Amino acid sequence: MLRPTSLRPAFRSRAVCSTRFASTGSNPQLDAAQKKAQEVLSSTQQTATKAFESAKKIAGPLGETAGKYLASTMKSAGPLGERAGKLMGRYKEPVLYNFAVFREIAKQVYRAEGLSPPSSIDVVRSAYRTMWTNATSKAFWQNAINNGEVAKLGIYALEAYGIFKIGEMVGRRSIVGYNLD
């Protein structure tokens, strides 16, 4: 009877070891793919830069103020700020690209839903007054129970509580308790 350990050398000798070596000649397909990748990268960088500039323009004075604030922060941080900028350098393009995509999606949702900021402080006050009136009204709660709206309100409350708890965990950088060391 053969022991399993005695078969190991036999399996090793039969195993096919495929080793790939880089070719010394040029591969036209590889060269074309690398050239295309470089073109895509440069166009993405240009698009991201344009998107960042347009985002600053769309944001108006606030966007330009934020850009100036970031630049002054980098300068005032001195060598540390320059070093952080260099460390961020690789990620600048993807971050700007993702920002541009988010901006376009938000713009489409804003237009499709017909959203707009409140026109005056009275609109905000009336909204909060209505919420407070509903929360303290016995008739509202009776109607919510009869219509089954309590379940929906409970889910909203649970979502708000969950988001609050996640924020706490992020803030203390720990799931349970604070580091007291």
Secondary structure, 3 states (H helix, E strand, C coil): CCCHHHHHHHHHHHCCCCCCCCCCCCCHHHHHHHHHHHHHHHHHHHHHHHHHHHHHHHHCHHHHHHHHHHHHHHHHCCHHHHHHHHHHHHHHHHHHHHHHHHHHHHHHHHHHHCCCCCCCHHHHHHHHHHHHHHHHCHHHHHHHHHHCHHHHHHHHHHHHHHHHHHHHHHHHCCCCCCCCC
